[in-house]
Amino acid sequence: MKFGKEFTTHLEETLPEWRDKFLSYKPLKKLLKRFPSSAAADSLPPRPGRDPNGAPQPGAGPLVDSQEWFVRILNEELDKFNDFYVDKEEEFVIRFQELKERIERVKEKSSKAGTSTSEFSEQMMEIRKDFVTIHGEMVLLKNYSSLNFAGLVKILKKYDKRTGGVLRLPYTQLALHQPFFTTESLTRLVRECEENLELLFPLEAEVIESSPATGDPSNQQTNDTADGSVRTSSTLGEEATDIYRSTLAAMRTIQGLKRASSTYNPLSFSSFYRHDDESNGAVTSEDSASNSPCTVQKGEDTDGEDADGSL
């Protein structure tokens, strides 16, 4: 399946309040079609441009101003990712700490006289539901990071292919060090949440596995888990179930991206996910292939979407 269709499908299945926080992938694709192709641009007379320091640079070519304009649009997208990611991460830290404090209060109360077993069980069930909810949201946020980064790489690839430019490598390096792609703190929070769930509720099945195996068995595991979400929805509650399903949809998209490229290219999706974080389907800036000293290959990665030369 082409990336654009995968991305659109995920947007349809994700939480409604998250949809406008993702990369404007389809509008950016349409925008690129308005750029003159590299062959057409070569036939245009050169125009003055500017060097990296902002100084005038005579004869820089007709696409210099267009590239600056396009980069400004991409920078606005990065700001959108960063603002949303940082806000959600801070929210998760606060909510998770509150959950741990709730557990301690319930335990302290249950050790005193006057708390029945049924009351204690009911309180712990509510805490379990909230743990499952926040865990699903955190895994979803990690996949949010990966999907937006993957979409950004695709758009940059299309820009270079359309214009003959070389924007993809430097801008990808910039994106790698943005807050939305620096997920180490969130990864630790996810692991701590999983440890608490395993310790408190070891027999419960609602926890989303954040590190599904690759290949065909992963599809079966994902499908089994999706079935489980339906079976356990009555205990999770409607809100938690929606998060559960959205997270599974994101993980399926990430798995598809991992399998998309069959040939090696340091900026292909399979390379970005080659050494992905074991705690979930997301890749982080520390282990990204484009953060390595590899030289970018001139050949295109065969990710499926550009096989027919279309944008």
N, C-alpha and C positions, 0 to 999 in steps of 0.2 A: 504494500500500500504506500502511496506517495506520502511524503512528510506532511504536506499541506492538509491532506484529508485526515491523517492521524491527529494533527494538531486541532483541526476543527472539531473532530469527534470528541476529543478530550474536553474542549471548551464547552461542548454541549452537555457533557456528563459531570463537569466539576461543579463545585458549590457556586450558586448564582452570584453571590456577593464577591467572588474571586474573579469572575470572567473578565472584567474590564482592567484587571491588574496584569494580564498576560501581554506578551508581545503582540503588537498590531500586525500580525503576519500577513494576512490577506491584503490589507491596505498598502503595506510596504511592497508586496509583489506587484500590485497594480501600479504603484508609483514608479517602479523600476521600468515598466513598459514605456513610460514617457521619456526615458533617457535615450538619447541617440546611441545606436550601436557603435562599437569601436571602429568599424569600417566607415560609418557615416561621419563620425566625429573627426576622423583623419582627413576628410575632404573639406572640413570647415577651416577658415583662416584662424590662426592662433590669436588669443586674446591675452592681455596682461593678467597675471595671477599674482600670488604671494608665496614667499618661501615659508618654511615652518616657523620662522620668527616674526612673520607678519609683514616683512618688507616686500615692496613691489618686485615682481619677477617677470620681466617682459617675455612674451612669447611662451607662456607656460602651458598653453593649450586651452581649448574651448570647454573642457570639463572641469577645470579647477574650481570655478564658482559653484557648479552643480555638486561637486564632491563636498565642498564645505557646507553647503545647504543640507545635503544628505547626512553628513556626520552630525550636524546639529539635531536633526530628527532622531538619529540613533541615540544621541546623548540624552534626549528627553525620555526615550524608552528606558535607558539605563537608570535614570533618576526615578522613574516610576517603579522599576523592579526593586531598587535599593530602598526606597521609602516604604514600600509594602513589606518587603522581607524584614527589615529592621524592626518595624512596628510589630509584626506578628511574632518575631523571635522574642522581643521584650515582653509581649503579652504572655507567651508560653512560659517564660521564666517565672513570672508572677503567679500564673494559674497553677503551675506545677508545685511551687512552694506552698501555696494555699492548700493544695490537695494533701501534701505531706503533713501539714499542720492539722488538717481535719482528721487524718488518721490518728494522730497522737491524741487529739481531744476525745475521739470516740473510744480509743483504748483506755484512756484515763477514766472516762465516765463509766465504762463497762466494768472496771475493777472496783468500783464503788457499789454500794447497795442501791437498789432501786431501778436498775437497768435490766429489763427482761432479755432473754435470748432472742426473741423475735424482733425486738426493737434494735438490738445490736446488729442482727443479720440484715435488717432493712437498711440501716445506715451504711453498712459496708457494701451493700448492693448498689446504693446510690454513688458511693465513692468509686466502686469498680466501673460503673457506667461512665463517670467523668474521666477516669483514667483512660478508658478505651477511646473516648471522644478526643481527648487532647493528644493521645498517641497517634490517632489517625490523622489529625490536623498537622502534627509535626512531620509525619512521613509525607503528607501531601505537600507541605512547604518545601521539603527537600526535592521532591519531584518537580515542584514549581521552578525551583532554581535550575534544574537540569533541562527542563523543557524550554524555558526561555533562552538559556544559553545555546541549546541546539538550534532553536529557531533563528537566533541571531547569526550563528555561523552559516546557516543556509542562506539567509538574506545577503550576507557579505559575499558568499560564493557567487550568488546570482549577480550581485553588483559587479564584481570583477569580471565575470563572464560576459556581461552585457557591455561594459564600458572598456574592457581591456585594462582596467586599473589594478592596483595591488593593495587594496584597502583591507582585505580579509586578515592577513597575518598581523599587522600592527594593531588593528582594532580588537581582534580576538585576544591578543596579549593584554590589552587594556581591560577587557571584560573579565578576564581571569582573576583580576585583583579587586574587583568590585565587591561591596558588602553582600550583595545577593548571591554571589558565587563563593563566598567564604563561609562554608557551612560546618566548620569543625565544632563550634560551640553547640550548634543545633544537633549535630551527630551525638555528642556526649549526652545531651538532654534526652534524646530518643533512647539511647542505651540505658540511661538511668531509669527512665519510665518503664522500659521493658523489664528491667531487673525488679522493680517494685511490683509490677503486674505478676511476674513469675513467682515472687515471694508471697504475695498476698492472695493471689487467685490462680494457683498452678494448674487447676483442672478446667479453667474456662477457655472457650474456643474462639472468642470474639476478637482477640488481638490480631492485628494484621501483621503477617510476617513481612519484615522490612528487607529481607535479603533473599528473594526468590531465586531459585536456580535458573540457569539459562538453558536454552534448547527446548525441545518438545515437552520434557517433563514439567517445565515451568508453566506451560499452558495448562496442563492438567491441574497443577497445584493452584494456579490462579482461579481456574474454573471451580475447583473444589471449594476454595475459600469464598468465592462469590456465592456459591450455593449456600455456604455456611452463613453468610450475611443475611440471606433470606430466612433461613431457619431460626436464627437467633435474634431477628429484628424485634421480637416482642420483648426481649429482655434488655436490648440495647436502648430502645426508644427511637423515635422517628429522627431526631437530630443526629444522634450517633450513627444511625444506619445510613443516612445521607452522606455523612463524612466518610463512612466505611466504603461505600460504593464509589464515591468520587476518588478516593485514594487508590482503590483497585484499578480504576480506569486509568489513572495517571501511571501506575506501575506497568500496566499492559502497554501503554504508549512507549515508556522508556525501554521495555524489553524489545519492542519492535525496532526502536532506534539502534539498539545494540546489535541486532541481527541484520541491519539494513545494508551494510557495506561489506563486500566480499574481498576487496583489494585494499592493500595498506596505503594509507596516506596520513601523515601526521595531523592533518586537519579534518579527517573523515570522522564520522560518528563512532565507528567501531574503535578507532584509536582513542578517542576521548573516553570511551567506556572500557577500554582494555584493562585498566588497572583501577576499576571503580571501587568506591568505598564499600566494604563488606556489610556495613550496617543497613544499607538500603540500595535502591536503584539509582541513586544520584552519584554524580562524579564531582569531586572537589578540586579546587585550584592546585592543591599540593600534588595530586597524582595525575593531572591532565597531561596527555601526550604533547600538547602544544606548549607545555611549560618545560619540555625537554629540549636538549640541543639538536634535535633532529632537523634536517633540512627539508623544507617543504617541497614535495614532489610537484612536477609540472602537470602530471596527469590528473584528471578529475576523479574524485571518488565516485564509485558506482552505487549511489544511495537510492537509485530508482527514479527520483523525481525528474532529473535532468537527462535521463537516458534518451529522450526523444528531442532534446534540445529546446524544450519549451520552458517558459518562465512560470 
